[in-house]
Amino acid sequence: SWADASVTIAGDKVLFTPLEVEEKNSRIICLDLLEGTVKDKPVWQCGRNFDLEPADLKREMFAGLYIAGVHEKVVVVVGKEHVAGLNLADGKVAWYVKLPDGDRAMPSGRGFLSKNSYYLPLTSSEIIRIEMNDGQGRIAERTKTREVLGNLVCYDDLVVSQGATELSVFYQRDALPEIVQRRLKADADDAWALARRGDLLLTDGKREEAIKAYRRSNELEPNDETRAALFETLLAALDERFDKELADEAESLIDRPDQRANYWRQMAESLHQSKSHRSAFDCYLKLIDEFQAGAIAGEASSQPGEFERIGAGWNVRPQRWVRSQLANLLRHANEDERADLDKEINQRLEQALDENSIASLRHFIEFVGQHSAADRAR
């Protein structure tokens, strides 16, 4: 059903989305502000779920969540997979955009209208800007965020995000460059301004320059936020091209278990792609050890039923991911490499058998289940 039943007033129209017990009765209702109904009927109404009827005749169903607002006599409605504009006069579809499905993203909260754009937070840790001009809507910009944002409120040059567990404040993209430039002109070693400059450069796709800005900021005034930004940016660089110096720098920044796991995962992938099979295998083993240590400590992310985000659009159990990666690596290793890797896996099996522990054997099977040695563990 609707996520929000608030009333929206736009000119001489009143829009509301009453909550209904039965889904088939969920709808948007438009009434006249002064008269209410017209001849005992609403001005218009439509169901929460309706056909978008795109031009290519491929039927797509809209599933509404809430009314975002009204822009130039078009009602902006946010749905699970789309954002649609309905004509305020008659409720007919004026335009719609499909949310980025590569990341299987859904709205993570309410967005806000600013000038000709609607800013919507997504579960893929990003904000999309939907530009609305000349009766049409399109996704004009996508900006990554460090966490999944909640309901957004715009105040002066700031955006406030109210999530389930925290309140976060951000500068608007258009206002921040001027603030950063002013502060750096007054003090070239302003750690805060350098970190924000890194954010701006990263948004513009200038990763190497962003790394330099984050690095300098962290040298001047170390803090958890800048440290994490530098670490994540270094990992993103390693994802494109393996570099020993960047890898060593990223490792030196680790101060949380989840960062250590992400580091070994990225190292394993980078080395795997560069066909450094033995080095990649060692990193996969370190990642396995990291998850085992986390499971012993009772960390939620290390439990068998938990999913983790593995790159854009992929949420998998880490045990399954490591298992498939190891199987792929073994398939592509040469005969000598395969012999070394098989030997290491069998040694780990013997260690698990010597411990005489169901938990150790289960852990071995979860991560190395596709190897023939797992049959003995079973």
N, C-alpha and C positions, 0 to 999 in steps of 0.2 A: 504494500500500500504506500501512500504518500509518506515521505519522511517529515513533512512539515505541512501543517494545516493553517498556517498564517494567512490573513487577508491582505491582499494587495489592492491599493486604490490608484488608478491611473486616469486622470481627467474625470470624465463622467462615468467611468466604468469601475466596477468592483469585481475582483477575481478571488476565488477561494477554492481550496481543494479539500473538501470534507473527508475525514477518515471514515471508511465504511468497513463493516464486518466482512462482507463478501467482496472479493476482488472485482467481480464483474460490474459492481456498482460504483467503483472508484472513478472519479472524473474531475475535470476542471469546469467550474461554473462561472459564467460571466453575467453579472446583473447590472442594471442601470442604477447609478448612485442615488438618484432622487426617487425614481419610481419603483425600483426593485425589478419585478418581472414586467414583461411587456405582453399584454393579453394573456396573463397568467403563465407565461413561459419565460425562461431566462433569455437574455439577449442571444447567447449561444452556449453550448456545452459540448464537451468531447470527452471520451474515455481516457483513463490514464494510459492505456495501451492502445496505440493506433498505428495504422500503416503509414509509412512515410512516402511511399509511392515515388521512388526516384525515377529519373528520366530513362534509365536503362531498363526499366520494368522489373528490376530485381527487387522483390518485396523485402523490405526491412521493417521490423516492428519496433516502435518506440515504446519504452517503458519508463514513464515519468517518475521522478523523485521529488522535485519541488519547483516552484516558480521562482526564478532568480531575480526577476524584475521586468520592467517595461522600458524599451528603448525605441524612440521614434515610432510609437504606435505599433510596436511589435512586442509580443509577450515572449520573453526568453524563458524556456523551460529546460531544466537539466534532467537528463535521464541516465539510466545505468550505462548505456553505450553511446548515446548521442546527446547533442544539445540542439534544440529546435526553436525556431522562431515562429510564433503563430500570430496572424493578423489580429490586432485588438478588435477590429470591427466585426469579424465573423468567425474567428477561430481557425481559419484555414492555414495550412502549413505554408509559410513564406520562404523558409530556408531551413536547412539542418546541416550539421556537421557530425561526422562519426568520430568518436574519441580514438586516439591512437591505440590500435588493437595489438601492435607488436609487443607491447609490454602488458597486454591484458589489463589495462588500467580502467579503474572506475573512479568516480568522484569520491574524494575523501572528506568533503565538507562543503559548506557554502562558499561561493566566491564573492566577487564584488564587481560592480559596474564602474568604469572610469572612462569618461568621454565616450569614444565609440568602441570601446573594448570591454569584454567580460573576462575576468581572470578566474580560472577554475583550478583548484588543487586536485591532484590525482593520487591514487594509491601507489603509483609508480615513482613516488618521490619527485614530482615535478609540478610546475604550474604551466598551464597552457593559456595563451591569450587569444581569445576569439574576437576577431575584428568584424564589426558590423557596419557596413556602408552600403548605401543605395539599395536597401532592402535585401542584402545578401550577407551571409555569414561565412567566415573561413578561419581556420586555425593559422594565425599569423606568426606565432612564436611559441617555442617550448623551452622552458628553463628548468634545469635540474635543481633540486633542493637536497639538503643533507639528511632530511628526514621527511616522513610523510606528514604533511600539514593538515590542520583541521579547518574549522570555520574561519574565514578571513574577514577582517574589518580594516578598511582604509582610513587612516587618520593623518592629515597633513602629508609629510613625505614618508610616512611609515605604514607598514602593513603588519597587523597583529593577527597571529594565528592562535586560535584556541583549540587545542587538541584534547584528547581524553585524559592525559596525565600532565600536560604542561602548557604554559603560555609562552609563545615566542614572538619576538619583534624583529622586523626586517625593514631595510630601506627600500623604497621603490627604485626600480632600475633607472628611471629617467632622472631622479634627483641625486643619486649616489655619486656619479662621476664628478659633478661640480664640487660636492663636499670633499671628496678625496683629493681633487686637484688643489683646492684651497688649503687643506691641511698639509699636504706635502710641500706646497710652496712655502709655507711658514716653517716647516721642519721636515727635511728630507728623510729623517729617521723616525718618523711617526709610525710606531709599530701597528697601531690600529688602522691607519690609513693604508699602509702597505698591505695588510691582510685583506682589506676591502678592495684594493687595487687588484690583488690576486683573484678575488671573486669575479670582478668585472672582466679581467683578461680571460678567465676560464669560461665565462659565459660567451665571450666572443671567439672561443675556439683557439686561443693563444696559450696553449698548455705550457710550453717551455718558459715563456715570460711569467706565467702565473706561478710556476714552481720557484722562480727566482724571487718573486715578490713574497711568497709565503715563507721561503727559506730565510730571507733577510728579516722579516717580521718576527719569526720564531727565534732568531739569534738575538734580536734586540729585547724582546719581551716574551719569553716562552709562556704559553698557556695551552690548555687542553684543546680549545677550538682551533687555533692556528696549527697546532701539532697534528690534529686529526685531518685538517684540510690538506696539509702538505703530504701526509701519508697517503690519503686517498688519491691525490693527484699523481703522486709517484707511481702508485699501483696502476692507475689508468694509462700512464706512459709505458709501463712494463707490459701492459696488455697488447700494445701495438708493436713494441720492439724491446727485446731483452737487452739490458745494459747493466753490467756488473756494478758500476758505481752507484747507479740509481737504486739497484736492489739492496746494496749494503746500507745506503742512506735510509731507505724505507725500513729495513730491519732495525736500525738504531732508534727509530721513532716509536716502536711498538711498546705500549704500556698497558694493553688490555688483551685478555684471552681471545676475544673475537677478532681483534686486529691480527694477532699471531696466526689464527686459522686462515684469515683472508690472505695473509702474506704467503703462507705455504701453498695455498690453493693457486694464487697467481703465479708464484715461482714455478710450480709444477706445470701449469698450463703453458707458460712461456717457454720453458725448457723442452717440454713435450713438442711444441710446435716447431722449435728449432732442431728437432731430432736428436737432442742430447738425452737419449733414453735413460742412461744410468743415473744422471743427475736429476732428471724428472722423477724417476722412480724413488730416489732418496727423499725428494720433497713430498711425494704422495705418502710415504711411510711416516714422515714427520707430521703430516696433516692427520693421519690415522692416530698417531700417538697423542696429538693435541685433542682430538675428539674423545679419545679414551680417558685422558686426564680430566676433561670437562665432564664426562659422564660420571666418573668417580666422585667429582666435586658436586654433582647434582645440577649442573648448569642446564637450563631449559633447552638451549640451542643444540645440545649434544644428545638429547633424547631421541630414540629411534623414530617416534612419530612426528617429530618437528620438521617443518620445511624451512629451507633457507633460500635466499635469492642468489642464484648463480648466474650473473650476467643479466642483460636485458631480456625480460620476458620469460625467464626460467626460474621456477620455484620448485625445488626438489629436495628429497631427503639427502643429506650429505653422504650417508653411507652408500646409497644407490649411485650417486654421482661418482664417488671415488671408485666404486666397483667397476663401473662401465669404463672409466678412464684407464684404470689398470689393465682391463681386458684389451682395450684398444692399443695401449702401449706395448703389451706383450705380443700382439699380432704383428706389429710393425718393427719389433726388435730383430736384429740379426741373430744368428745361431749362438754366437758367443755371449751376446748380451742376454739372450733368453735363458741360457744356462745359469748365468750369474743371478738373474732375477728369480728364477725358479728356486735356486739354492737359498736365497734370502727369505722367500716366502715359506719354504719348508722349515727353515730355522725358526721362524716365528710360530709356525704350527707346533713344533716340538716344545717351544717355550710355553705355549698355551696349554698343551697336554700335560707338561710337568707341573703346572700350577694347579691342575686338577680342579678347575673352576668352571662351572657352567657359564658364568658371565664372560670369562676370557674366551671360551670357545665360541660363544654367541657373537662376541665382538669380532673375532677373526672371520666368521662366516659372513657377517654383515658387510664387511669391507672387501673381502677377498673371495666372495661366494662363487664367482665364476671360474676360479682356478681349480684344477683337479685336486689340489691338496685339501680343499674344503670338504671333500667327501669323507675324509678321515675324521674331520672335526664334527661332521654331522653324525 
